[in-house]
Amino acid sequence: MALFRCASAFVLLAVSLASAQTNTSFPTDDEVNLVVTQTERAVQQLKPLIDQEEIRIGKSAGDVAKDRQVVEALELAVNTLKSQPQVFNSPLGFSFFQWLDDASRNALLCGSSALKEATVQIIGGNKNKADSLLHLAQSCSDVSTLIYTVSENAGALYQRYVAGTAQLADQATDAAQKCVEVLKKNGAPSPKK
């Protein structure tokens, strides 16, 4: 009889977990799709700026390669999340958030480097090159802000995923604990360790 009650408790656990999964605030497909669309647009703005940064500032090939790796990682994540939005609710969601953060920082560094080089050109009397670099600095800063905003959205969604997972784990622990109490109450032997 105790075994029946425990089995019943596990069935109730499965039902309550299924119900809890719909009651938790996991990111929805629509929310993930919005962040993916925002990311895709931001990346399309960032890619030509990396090329301009390499040409106008003379950024090292290694640094440019790292910037491009971040863009490639984001593009791969975007393609994956477009076809399977719920993959965001996994470790990929955290990696996606990190890549957005890296891209935002890289764009900000681009703007800072362009501004520094523009100052050098102004002092050297090269107004045309300084104007071009100031435009690059502004564009990089704008893209950095855009990507940072998208990153905040992705971070908030991932935080909801983590909270939902914790909620499900708590409910599973409670159900297992109730099952153990039923077994103890009915004199079932304790499991061997």
C-alpha positions in Angstrom: 0.0 0.0 0.0 2.8 2.4 0.8 4.4 1.6 -2.5 1.1 2.5 -4.2 1.0 5.8 -2.3 4.6 6.6 -3.3 3.8 5.7 -7.0 0.8 7.9 -6.8 2.9 10.7 -5.4 5.3 10.3 -8.3 2.4 10.4 -10.8 1.2 13.6 -9.1 4.8 14.9 -9.2 4.9 14.4 -13.0 1.5 16.1 -13.5 2.5 19.0 -11.2 5.8 19.4 -13.0 4.1 19.5 -16.4 1.6 22.0 -15.0 4.4 24.0 -13.3 6.3 24.2 -16.6 3.4 26.0 -18.1 3.0 28.2 -15.0 6.7 29.2 -14.8 7.9 32.1 -16.8 10.2 30.4 -19.2 10.9 32.6 -22.2 8.4 32.1 -25.0 9.1 31.5 -28.7 7.9 35.0 -29.5 10.2 36.6 -26.9 13.2 34.6 -28.1 12.3 35.4 -31.7 12.2 39.1 -30.9 15.7 39.1 -29.4 17.0 37.0 -32.3 15.6 39.5 -34.8 17.1 42.4 -32.9 20.4 40.6 -32.8 20.4 39.8 -36.5 19.8 43.5 -37.3 22.5 44.7 -34.9 25.1 42.2 -36.3 24.4 43.4 -39.8 25.2 46.9 -38.7 28.4 45.7 -36.8 30.0 43.7 -39.6 30.9 46.5 -41.9 32.2 48.6 -39.0 34.7 45.8 -38.2 36.0 46.1 -41.8 36.2 49.9 -41.5 37.9 49.7 -38.2 40.6 47.4 -39.7 41.1 49.7 -42.6 40.9 53.2 -41.0 42.5 52.5 -37.7 44.8 49.7 -38.7 43.6 47.3 -36.0 45.7 44.2 -35.8 44.6 41.1 -37.7 44.4 39.1 -34.5 42.0 41.6 -32.9 39.9 41.8 -36.0 39.8 38.0 -36.1 38.5 37.9 -32.5 35.8 40.5 -33.4 34.8 38.4 -36.4 34.6 35.2 -34.3 32.1 36.9 -31.9 30.0 37.9 -34.9 30.2 34.4 -36.4 29.2 32.9 -33.0 26.2 35.3 -32.9 25.2 34.4 -36.5 25.4 30.7 -35.7 23.3 31.2 -32.6 20.8 33.3 -34.5 20.4 30.6 -37.1 19.9 27.9 -34.5 17.4 30.0 -32.5 15.4 30.9 -35.6 14.6 27.3 -36.2 14.4 26.2 -32.5 13.7 29.2 -30.2 13.4 27.0 -27.1 17.1 26.0 -27.4 17.5 29.5 -25.8 16.3 27.8 -22.6 19.6 25.9 -22.2 23.3 26.7 -21.9 23.2 28.2 -25.4 21.1 31.0 -24.0 23.9 32.0 -21.7 26.5 31.7 -24.4 24.3 33.9 -26.6 24.0 36.5 -23.8 27.8 36.4 -23.4 28.5 36.8 -27.2 26.1 39.8 -27.2 28.0 41.3 -24.3 31.3 40.7 -26.1 30.0 42.3 -29.3 28.8 45.4 -27.4 32.2 45.8 -25.7 34.0 45.3 -29.1 31.9 47.9 -30.8 32.5 50.3 -27.9 36.3 49.7 -28.2 36.0 50.4 -31.9 34.4 53.8 -31.1 37.0 54.6 -28.5 39.9 53.7 -30.9 38.4 55.7 -33.7 37.9 58.7 -31.5 41.5 58.5 -30.2 42.8 58.3 -33.8 40.5 61.2 -34.9 42.1 63.3 -32.2 45.6 62.4 -33.5 44.4 63.4 -37.1 43.0 66.7 -35.9 46.2 67.6 -34.2 48.1 66.5 -37.3 45.8 68.8 -39.5 44.2 66.0 -41.4 40.6 67.2 -41.2 39.1 64.8 -43.8 40.5 61.7 -42.1 39.5 63.0 -38.7 35.9 63.5 -40.0 35.8 60.0 -41.3 37.1 58.6 -38.0 34.6 60.7 -36.0 31.8 59.2 -38.2 33.2 55.7 -37.5 33.4 56.4 -33.8 29.8 57.5 -33.7 28.6 54.5 -35.7 30.5 52.1 -33.4 29.1 53.8 -30.4 25.5 53.6 -31.8 25.9 49.9 -32.6 27.4 49.2 -29.1 24.4 50.8 -27.5 22.0 48.8 -29.7 23.8 45.5 -28.9 23.9 46.4 -25.2 20.2 46.9 -25.2 19.6 43.6 -27.0 22.0 42.0 -24.5 20.0 43.3 -21.6 16.8 41.8 -23.1 18.6 38.4 -23.6 19.9 38.6 -20.1 16.4 39.2 -18.6 15.0 36.3 -20.6 17.8 34.0 -19.5 17.3 35.0 -15.9 13.6 34.0 -16.2 14.8 30.6 -17.6 17.1 30.1 -14.6 14.3 31.1 -12.2 11.8 28.7 -13.9 14.3 25.9 -13.7 14.9 26.5 -10.0 11.1 26.6 -9.4 10.7 23.2 -11.1 13.6 21.7 -9.1 12.0 23.0 -5.8 8.7 21.4 -6.8 10.4 18.1 -7.6 12.3 18.1 -4.3 9.0 18.8 -2.4 7.2 15.9 -4.1 10.1 13.5 -3.5 10.2 14.5 0.1 6.5 13.9 0.5 6.9 10.4 -1.0 9.7 9.6 1.5 7.4 10.8 4.3 4.6 8.5 3.0 7.0 5.6 2.9 8.3 6.3 6.4 4.8 6.7 7.8 3.8 3.3 6.4 6.9 1.5 7.6 8.7 1.0 4.3 12.4 0.2 4.6 14.8 3.1 4.0 16.7 2.9 0.7 20.3 1.6 1.1 23.1 4.0 0.4 
